Amino acid sequence: MMRSVIILLLIALTQAQNTIFQDKEEMMGEILHSNEELGEEILHGNEESMDILHKRAAVEAEEEGEILHSAEILHKKRSAEILHKRAILHKRAILHKREAEGEILHSAEEESEILH
């Protein structure tokens, strides 16, 4: 009888131990599955972050390109204004030179008339 009780006790302990191992395996499986899901979420979040960073970089590059283009246009406009002002000054210098030459010629003609 005592032997039967011990055998029944051993059987019960073995079944309890098997149940504990099964529960442990199930929990480990659930933990592994949760970790995989979490890893996928993190990876997806990183991909979204990278997409956002790429888009932001593209926008910044576009803005820099627009700024550079505006600066080039402004530089060309200022260069054209400077060339225009130089042309005006050159024309004025030519006119003053012609006036001076005309005055000298006129003075020379007057002197020539006085001398004759």
Phi, psi and omega in degrees: 000312177300323179295318180295320179295317180295318180296315178297322178295318178295321178296316180297318179294320179296316179295320178296318179296318178298319178297318179297316179296320178296315178299319180297316179296319178298315180297319179295321177297317179295319179296316179299316179297316178298318178297320178296316178297316179297317178299319178295319178297318179296316179298316178297318177298320178295320178297317178297319179297318179296319177300316179298316180297319179296317179296317180297318179296321179295318179296316180296320178295320178295317178297318178297321178297318179295319179296316179298317179297317178298319179296320178296317179298315179298318179298316179297319180296315180294321178297319179295320178296318179296315179298321179296315178297320178297319179298318178298314179298321179296317178297318179297318180298318178296317180296316178297321179296316179295320177298314180298317179296321179295320179293320178296315179297318179296317178297320180294321179294320178296316178296322180294322179291323180294320181289337182269000000 
